[in-house]
Amino acid sequence: MQQSALKPEDTENKSAEILHEVREFVLSRKLLNLASLSKESLPHASTAPFLLADGNFYLFISDSSEHTANLKANSHASIIFNADEVETKQPFARLRVTFNVQATLIDREAPLWTERMAQMREKFGAVVEHLQNLLDFHLFELKPSGGRYIKGFGEAYALDGMGEKVALHLQLGHKKMPKKQ
């Protein structure tokens, strides 16, 4: 009987290593790209500064932005973090992390709002102090679910979220076209 090349502890170590890479990559970004849906289910792509805390993403965004209205109308969205183009040698294999997210509006009176806004001020500086006094700005929590980490060709991993869950190596493979005779 042939044994598996990886022992369970090796798989756990590889998974922990991949999750660490994902976390470090995400934390190296200041902005996330957001795909949201309008009331009419029309897609809208945008970008916003974010905070990562307790495995969730937080956006402090204005009513004057289309994505704010979209998240209020439809809590389902998707986010992506891309490697910089100048750092990308092969555009087809660009390093990226994507997640499906569920958006929740955080009430200004909630203790979580106060805690996250303090973290936002720490990350982004005095501008947050000014923005939090504007009533058209809202704090959203984006809870990630299924996602993907693409390191390059043949290096795609399924993610459950930003927590300490298993990252699964996807081995779907590409299919070549049959040769013409």
C-alpha positions as CSV (number, residue, x, y, z in Angstrom):
1,M,0.0,0.0,0.0
2,Q,1.4,3.4,-1.0
3,Q,1.5,6.1,1.7
4,S,0.5,9.7,1.2
5,A,3.4,12.0,0.6
6,L,2.2,14.4,3.4
7,K,1.5,13.4,7.0
8,P,-1.5,15.1,8.7
9,E,0.8,17.4,10.7
10,D,2.6,18.4,7.5
11,T,-0.7,19.4,6.0
12,E,-1.6,21.4,9.1
13,N,1.8,23.1,9.0
14,K,1.4,24.0,5.3
15,S,-2.1,25.3,6.0
16,A,-0.9,27.5,8.8
17,E,2.0,28.7,6.6
18,I,-0.5,29.6,3.8
19,L,-2.9,31.4,6.2
20,H,0.1,33.4,7.6
21,E,1.0,34.4,4.0
22,V,-2.6,35.5,3.4
23,R,-2.8,37.5,6.6
24,E,0.6,39.2,5.9
25,F,-0.4,40.0,2.3
26,V,-3.7,41.5,3.3
27,L,-2.2,43.5,6.1
28,S,0.4,45.0,3.7
29,R,-2.5,46.6,1.7
30,K,-4.2,49.9,2.7
31,L,-7.2,49.5,0.3
32,L,-9.5,46.7,-0.7
33,N,-11.4,46.4,-3.9
34,L,-15.1,45.9,-3.4
35,A,-17.7,44.5,-5.6
36,S,-21.2,45.4,-4.4
37,L,-24.7,45.0,-5.8
38,S,-27.4,47.7,-6.1
39,K,-31.1,47.2,-5.2
40,E,-31.5,46.2,-8.9
41,S,-28.6,43.7,-8.5
42,L,-26.4,45.7,-10.8
43,P,-22.7,45.2,-10.0
44,H,-20.5,48.1,-8.9
45,A,-16.7,48.0,-8.4
46,S,-15.0,50.4,-6.0
47,T,-12.1,50.7,-3.6
48,A,-12.0,51.7,0.1
49,P,-9.6,51.9,3.0
50,F,-10.1,49.0,5.4
51,L,-9.3,47.8,8.9
52,L,-8.8,44.1,9.6
53,A,-9.8,43.1,13.2
54,D,-10.9,39.8,14.7
55,G,-11.0,38.1,11.3
56,N,-13.4,40.7,9.8
57,F,-12.9,43.7,7.6
58,Y,-14.3,47.2,8.5
59,L,-15.1,50.0,6.1
60,F,-15.9,53.6,7.1
61,I,-17.6,54.9,4.1
62,S,-19.9,57.8,3.0
63,D,-23.5,57.9,1.8
64,S,-22.1,59.9,-1.2
65,S,-20.4,56.7,-2.4
66,E,-22.4,54.2,-4.5
67,H,-21.0,51.3,-2.6
68,T,-22.5,52.5,0.7
69,A,-26.0,52.6,-0.8
70,N,-25.3,49.1,-2.2
71,L,-24.2,47.6,1.1
72,K,-27.3,49.0,2.8
73,A,-29.6,47.5,0.1
74,N,-27.8,44.2,-0.4
75,S,-25.4,42.8,2.2
76,H,-23.8,40.3,-0.2
77,A,-20.5,41.5,-1.7
78,S,-17.0,40.4,-2.7
79,I,-13.6,41.8,-1.9
80,I,-10.2,41.4,-3.6
81,F,-6.6,42.3,-2.7
82,N,-4.2,42.4,-5.6
83,A,-0.4,42.5,-5.7
84,D,0.9,45.7,-7.2
85,E,1.2,45.5,-11.0
86,V,4.9,46.6,-10.9
87,E,5.6,43.6,-8.6
88,T,3.8,41.2,-10.9
89,K,6.0,39.4,-13.4
90,Q,3.1,37.4,-15.0
91,P,-0.3,39.1,-15.2
92,F,-2.1,35.8,-15.6
93,A,-0.7,34.5,-12.3
94,R,-1.0,37.8,-10.3
95,L,-1.0,37.2,-6.5
96,R,-4.4,37.9,-5.1
97,V,-6.8,37.1,-2.3
98,T,-10.6,37.2,-2.7
99,F,-13.5,36.6,-0.3
100,N,-17.2,36.6,-0.4
101,V,-18.4,38.8,2.5
102,Q,-21.6,39.6,4.4
103,A,-21.9,43.3,5.3
104,T,-23.5,44.5,8.5
105,L,-23.9,48.2,9.4
106,I,-22.5,48.9,12.9
107,D,-24.6,51.4,15.0
108,R,-22.7,54.4,16.3
109,E,-24.0,53.7,19.8
110,A,-22.5,50.2,19.8
111,P,-19.4,49.5,21.8
112,L,-17.9,47.8,18.7
113,W,-18.3,51.1,16.8
114,T,-16.2,53.0,19.4
115,E,-13.6,50.2,19.5
116,R,-13.2,50.0,15.7
117,M,-13.1,53.8,15.2
118,A,-10.2,54.0,17.7
119,Q,-8.4,51.4,15.6
120,M,-9.3,53.3,12.4
121,R,-7.8,56.4,13.9
122,E,-4.6,54.5,14.8
123,K,-4.3,53.1,11.3
124,F,-5.3,56.1,9.2
125,G,-4.6,59.1,11.4
126,A,-6.3,62.4,12.1
127,V,-8.6,62.3,9.0
128,V,-10.7,59.6,10.8
129,E,-11.2,62.0,13.7
130,H,-12.7,64.5,11.3
131,L,-14.8,61.9,9.3
132,Q,-16.4,60.3,12.3
133,N,-18.1,63.6,13.1
134,L,-19.8,63.5,9.7
135,L,-23.2,61.8,9.9
136,D,-23.1,60.6,6.3
137,F,-20.2,58.2,7.2
138,H,-21.0,54.7,8.3
139,L,-19.1,51.8,9.7
140,F,-19.6,48.4,8.0
141,E,-18.4,45.0,9.2
142,L,-17.6,42.6,6.3
143,K,-17.6,39.1,7.5
144,P,-15.6,36.9,5.1
145,S,-16.6,33.4,4.1
146,G,-15.4,31.3,1.2
147,G,-12.4,32.8,-0.6
148,R,-9.3,32.1,-2.7
149,Y,-5.6,32.7,-2.4
150,I,-3.9,32.7,-5.8
151,K,-0.1,32.6,-5.5
152,G,0.6,31.7,-9.1
153,F,0.1,29.0,-11.7
154,G,-0.8,25.8,-9.9
155,E,-0.9,27.5,-6.5
156,A,-4.5,28.2,-5.7
157,Y,-5.9,27.7,-2.2
158,A,-9.5,27.7,-0.9
159,L,-10.0,29.8,2.3
160,D,-12.8,29.7,4.8
161,G,-12.1,33.2,6.1
162,M,-9.3,35.1,7.8
163,G,-9.3,32.9,11.0
164,E,-7.1,30.0,11.8
165,K,-9.0,27.6,9.5
166,V,-7.6,25.2,7.0
167,A,-6.4,26.5,3.7
168,L,-7.0,23.8,1.1
169,H,-4.8,23.5,-2.0
170,L,-7.0,23.3,-5.1
171,Q,-5.8,20.8,-7.6
172,L,-8.3,21.2,-10.3
173,G,-5.7,21.6,-13.1
174,H,-6.0,23.2,-16.5
175,K,-7.1,21.2,-19.5
176,K,-5.3,21.4,-22.8
177,M,-7.2,21.5,-26.1
178,P,-7.0,18.2,-28.0
179,K,-4.6,18.3,-30.9
180,K,-6.2,18.7,-34.3
181,Q,-5.6,15.8,-36.7
